[in-house]
Amino acid sequence: MRKMVQKFLFSVFLFCTFHALSAQDLSINPTLISQYKNTSDTFLGYDAFGYSYQITNNVFSKIKGKEIFEYKNVSLGKITKVDLQNPLKIVLFYEDFNSVVLLDNQLNKMTEINFSQNATPIVVSAIGMSTQNQLWIYNTLNQQIGLFDYLKNEYKTVSIPLIEPIQYYQTDFNTFYWIDKKNNWYSCDIFGKITSLGKITDFDRITIVNSSQYLFSKDNLLYFKGMNKLNPGVISEIKVLEKTFDNFYYKDQILSIFTATDISNYKIVTP
């Protein structure tokens, strides 16, 4: 009987210890590594070569020290989206004119595509760089994801029609990620395979890290959500110094916080 009581008490101890550990502060404390003034309208991020990218007065620029490259195209209206995945082939999307411009590493125009002139009707509302001279396309005419070969000027649909409108999207070379209006998270690969990745927490802004991790802001607080065996779906607050901010950027364990006046760069280690 005594052994049974001891075993029971030990089980209770383990249970309480586990839950105490689970309830402890799961916050992430990044290290501030640099801070400087923000003079741009929209700061877009950095590349591996140390260049920063921004938009000011609808002029796209690339800067490192005293080295400055600029590109503007007043005939296409406002820049809607910029894809910096390949700094040798940068994508500028002008949604109002259903057009995209590809730039080289000195921001010289390589290609300009007007999708309204394509043999297959395309109205683009989402775009990103993919593999093998292709662009990810979300065509609102058929509500399907496709790939556009900008060298051959050929377009092919890869996905079935999406049921819900896209709230947010993000791409890498092999994957088109999106979150629909109901906060459902999906991915589509270059072969058209769609995978449900779960439900996303309510957010104001978000950056997808991979198929199981993302950073998001809500009410001027910043969070990381990741999946692991010990804590599936755990949410950790990222303790930055800024009380309010306009946007954030994350890549390769560097977190940048943008305010109207400053850019702060943090080194961050995620769980």
C-alpha positions as CSV (number, residue, x, y, z in Angstrom):
1,M,0.0,0.0,0.0
2,R,2.9,2.4,0.9
3,K,4.6,1.7,-2.4
4,M,1.3,2.5,-4.2
5,V,1.0,5.8,-2.4
6,Q,4.7,6.7,-3.1
7,K,4.1,5.9,-6.8
8,F,1.0,8.0,-6.9
9,L,2.8,11.0,-5.2
10,F,5.7,10.7,-7.6
11,S,3.3,10.7,-10.6
12,V,1.6,13.8,-9.2
13,F,5.1,15.4,-8.8
14,L,6.0,14.7,-12.4
15,F,2.6,16.0,-13.6
16,C,3.0,19.3,-11.7
17,T,6.6,19.7,-12.7
18,F,5.7,19.2,-16.4
19,H,2.9,21.7,-16.3
20,A,5.0,24.2,-14.4
21,L,7.6,24.0,-17.1
22,S,5.0,24.3,-19.8
23,A,3.5,27.4,-18.1
24,Q,6.8,29.2,-17.7
25,D,7.8,32.2,-19.8
26,L,8.2,31.0,-23.4
27,S,9.3,34.5,-24.6
28,I,12.2,35.0,-27.0
29,N,14.7,37.7,-26.2
30,P,16.5,38.8,-29.3
31,T,19.8,40.7,-29.3
32,L,19.9,44.2,-30.8
33,I,22.8,44.3,-33.3
34,S,22.2,47.6,-35.1
35,Q,19.9,50.5,-35.4
36,Y,19.7,53.4,-37.9
37,K,17.3,56.0,-39.3
38,N,14.6,55.0,-41.7
39,T,14.1,57.5,-44.6
40,S,12.1,55.2,-46.9
41,D,8.4,54.9,-47.4
42,T,8.6,51.1,-47.4
43,F,11.6,49.1,-46.3
44,L,11.8,45.7,-48.0
45,G,14.8,43.9,-46.5
46,Y,18.3,42.8,-47.2
47,D,20.1,40.3,-49.4
48,A,23.1,38.1,-48.7
49,F,25.5,40.7,-50.1
50,G,24.6,43.3,-47.6
51,Y,22.4,45.5,-49.8
52,S,19.2,47.0,-48.4
53,Y,16.1,47.4,-50.6
54,Q,13.4,50.1,-50.2
55,I,10.7,52.1,-51.9
56,T,10.5,55.9,-51.6
57,N,8.1,58.0,-53.7
58,N,7.4,54.8,-55.8
59,V,11.2,54.6,-56.7
60,F,12.7,51.2,-56.0
61,S,16.3,51.4,-54.7
62,K,19.2,49.2,-53.6
63,I,21.8,50.6,-51.3
64,K,25.0,49.6,-49.6
65,G,27.1,52.4,-48.1
66,K,27.6,55.0,-50.8
67,E,26.5,52.6,-53.6
68,I,23.0,53.3,-54.8
69,F,21.0,51.8,-57.6
70,E,17.5,53.0,-58.5
71,Y,14.6,52.0,-60.8
72,K,11.3,53.8,-61.5
73,N,8.6,53.2,-64.0
74,V,5.9,55.9,-63.8
75,S,3.9,54.4,-66.7
76,L,3.0,51.3,-64.6
77,G,1.7,53.1,-61.5
78,K,2.4,52.0,-58.0
79,I,4.7,49.1,-57.1
80,T,2.5,46.4,-55.4
81,K,4.9,43.7,-54.6
82,V,8.7,43.0,-54.7
83,D,10.3,39.6,-54.8
84,L,13.9,39.6,-53.6
85,Q,14.6,35.9,-53.5
86,N,17.1,36.1,-56.4
87,P,19.1,39.4,-56.2
88,L,20.2,38.8,-59.7
89,K,16.6,38.7,-61.0
90,I,14.3,40.9,-58.9
91,V,10.6,40.9,-59.5
92,L,8.5,44.1,-59.4
93,F,4.8,43.6,-59.6
94,Y,2.5,46.4,-60.8
95,E,-1.0,45.1,-60.1
96,D,-3.0,48.1,-61.4
97,F,-1.5,47.5,-64.8
98,N,-1.4,43.7,-64.6
99,S,2.4,43.8,-65.3
100,V,5.7,42.7,-63.9
101,V,9.2,43.9,-64.5
102,L,12.4,41.8,-63.9
103,L,15.5,43.7,-62.9
104,D,19.2,42.6,-62.8
105,N,21.5,43.2,-59.9
106,Q,22.1,46.8,-60.9
107,L,18.4,47.4,-61.3
108,N,18.5,47.5,-65.1
109,K,15.3,46.2,-66.7
110,M,15.7,42.7,-68.2
111,T,12.1,42.0,-69.0
112,E,8.7,43.7,-68.8
113,I,5.6,41.5,-69.1
114,N,2.0,42.8,-69.6
115,F,-0.2,39.8,-68.8
116,S,-3.2,41.5,-70.4
117,Q,-1.5,40.9,-73.8
118,N,-0.9,37.2,-73.1
119,A,-2.5,34.7,-75.5
120,T,-4.1,33.0,-72.5
121,P,-6.1,35.6,-70.5
122,I,-4.5,36.2,-67.1
123,V,-5.4,38.7,-64.4
124,V,-2.7,38.5,-61.8
125,S,-3.3,39.2,-58.1
126,A,-0.3,37.3,-56.7
127,I,3.2,36.7,-58.1
128,G,6.6,35.4,-57.1
129,M,9.8,34.0,-58.5
130,S,9.8,30.2,-59.1
131,T,12.3,27.7,-60.6
132,Q,13.5,27.3,-64.2
133,N,12.7,30.8,-65.6
134,Q,9.2,30.7,-64.2
135,L,7.0,32.9,-62.1
136,W,4.3,31.9,-59.7
137,I,1.0,33.3,-60.7
138,Y,-2.4,33.5,-59.0
139,N,-4.9,34.1,-61.8
140,T,-8.1,35.7,-60.5
141,L,-10.0,34.8,-63.7
142,N,-10.0,31.1,-62.9
143,Q,-8.9,31.4,-59.2
144,Q,-6.1,29.0,-59.9
145,I,-2.3,29.0,-59.2
146,G,-0.1,28.7,-62.3
147,L,3.4,29.0,-63.6
148,F,4.5,31.5,-66.2
149,D,7.7,30.9,-68.2
150,Y,8.9,34.4,-68.9
151,L,11.5,33.3,-71.6
152,K,9.0,31.2,-73.6
153,N,6.0,33.5,-72.7
154,E,4.1,30.3,-71.8
155,Y,1.5,29.9,-69.0
156,K,0.2,26.7,-67.4
157,T,-2.3,26.2,-64.6
158,V,-1.1,23.8,-61.8
159,S,-3.7,23.9,-59.1
160,I,-7.4,23.3,-58.8
161,P,-9.6,26.5,-58.3
162,L,-9.3,27.9,-54.7
163,I,-12.5,28.1,-52.8
164,E,-11.8,31.0,-50.5
165,P,-10.1,34.3,-51.4
166,I,-6.5,34.8,-50.5
167,Q,-5.8,37.0,-47.5
168,Y,-2.0,36.7,-47.6
169,Y,0.5,34.9,-49.8
170,Q,4.3,34.2,-49.8
171,T,6.4,32.2,-52.2
172,D,9.8,30.5,-52.5
173,F,11.2,28.9,-55.6
174,N,9.3,25.6,-55.0
175,T,6.3,26.6,-53.0
176,F,3.3,29.0,-53.1
177,Y,2.0,29.5,-49.6
178,W,-1.3,31.3,-48.9
179,I,-3.7,32.0,-46.0
180,D,-7.3,32.4,-47.0
181,K,-9.9,34.7,-45.5
182,K,-10.8,32.0,-42.9
183,N,-7.2,31.9,-41.7
184,N,-6.6,28.4,-43.3
185,W,-3.0,27.9,-44.3
186,Y,-2.0,26.0,-47.4
187,S,0.9,25.3,-49.7
188,C,1.1,24.3,-53.4
189,D,4.2,22.8,-55.0
190,I,5.3,23.3,-58.6
191,F,3.4,20.1,-59.5
192,G,0.2,21.4,-58.2
193,K,0.0,19.4,-55.0
194,I,-1.9,21.3,-52.4
195,T,-1.3,20.6,-48.7
196,S,-3.3,21.9,-45.7
197,L,-0.9,23.3,-43.1
198,G,-3.5,24.1,-40.4
199,K,-5.2,27.2,-39.0
200,I,-3.3,30.4,-38.6
201,T,-3.6,32.6,-35.4
202,D,-5.3,36.0,-36.0
203,F,-2.6,38.5,-37.1
204,D,-2.1,42.0,-38.3
205,R,1.1,41.1,-40.3
206,I,2.8,37.8,-40.9
207,T,5.9,36.2,-42.3
208,I,6.1,32.5,-43.1
209,V,9.4,30.9,-42.3
210,N,8.6,27.4,-43.6
211,S,5.7,24.9,-43.6
212,S,5.6,24.7,-39.8
213,Q,6.9,28.1,-38.6
214,Y,5.8,31.7,-38.9
215,L,6.2,35.1,-37.2
216,F,3.2,37.3,-36.8
217,S,2.3,40.6,-35.1
218,K,-1.0,41.4,-33.3
219,D,-1.8,44.7,-31.5
220,N,1.9,45.8,-31.7
221,L,3.2,42.6,-30.1
222,L,5.4,40.2,-32.1
223,Y,5.2,36.4,-31.8
224,F,6.8,33.2,-33.2
225,K,4.8,30.1,-33.7
226,G,6.5,26.8,-34.4
227,M,5.7,23.1,-34.3
228,N,7.9,20.6,-32.5
229,K,7.4,17.3,-30.7
230,L,7.5,18.7,-27.2
231,N,5.3,21.8,-27.8
232,P,3.1,21.4,-30.9
233,G,1.9,24.8,-31.9
234,V,3.5,26.7,-29.1
235,I,3.4,30.6,-29.4
236,S,6.3,32.6,-28.1
237,E,6.3,36.4,-27.7
238,I,9.4,38.1,-29.2
239,K,10.5,40.8,-26.8
240,V,11.6,43.7,-29.0
241,L,12.3,47.2,-27.6
242,E,9.8,49.0,-29.9
243,K,6.4,49.6,-28.3
244,T,4.9,50.3,-31.7
245,F,6.1,49.4,-35.2
246,D,5.0,49.6,-38.8
247,N,6.3,46.3,-40.1
248,F,9.0,43.6,-39.6
249,Y,11.2,41.4,-41.8
250,Y,12.8,38.1,-40.9
251,K,15.5,36.1,-42.7
252,D,18.3,33.8,-41.6
253,Q,17.8,34.6,-37.9
254,I,17.9,38.3,-38.4
255,L,14.8,40.2,-37.4
256,S,14.3,43.8,-38.6
257,I,11.7,46.1,-37.0
258,F,10.6,49.1,-39.0
259,T,9.1,52.2,-37.5
260,A,8.4,55.5,-39.2
261,T,11.8,56.8,-38.1
262,D,14.1,53.9,-37.4
263,I,15.1,50.4,-38.5
264,S,16.3,48.0,-35.7
265,N,18.1,44.7,-36.5
266,Y,18.0,41.9,-34.0
267,K,19.7,38.5,-33.8
268,I,17.1,36.0,-33.0
269,V,17.2,32.3,-32.1
270,T,13.9,30.6,-32.5
271,P,12.9,27.5,-30.5
